[in-house]
Amino acid sequence: MAKEITIEEKLDILNTKIGMMADIQMTIVNHLGATDDKFKMEFIMGTLANDVIRDDFTKFINEFETDDNIKLQMTAINELFLSAKEEE
């Protein structure tokens, strides 16, 4: 009889697989982004179109010691998405 796997073990297995998929995706994105500016822009904007991701990233940018220009760019991106939602 096979040993029953605990929920913690299942979560560890899932976490490992998700990490592997993320590594593969980042390899692809890094390669394509390095050679195709349009792809890079579409990938970033597609990611930031997700409200939760954009909000988390905005909070990170605002809490992190970073250049004010980056914060201004993120504010402009947030305003762009807000305007698009208002037009819907």
Stockholm file with secondary structure:
# STOCKHOLM 1.0

chainA/1-88         MAKEITIEEKLDILNTKIGMMADIQMTIVNHLGATDDKFKMEFIMGTLANDVIRDDFTKFINEFETDDNIKLQMTAINELFLSAKEEE
#=GR chainA/1-88 SS CCCCCCHHHHHHHHHHHHHHHHHHHHHHHHHHHHHCHHHHHHHHHHHHTSHHHHHHHHHHHHHSCCCHHHHHHHHHHHHHHHHHHHHC
#=GC SS_cons        CCCCCCHHHHHHHHHHHHHHHHHHHHHHHHHHHHHCHHHHHHHHHHHHTSHHHHHHHHHHHHHSCCCHHHHHHHHHHHHHHHHHHHHC
//
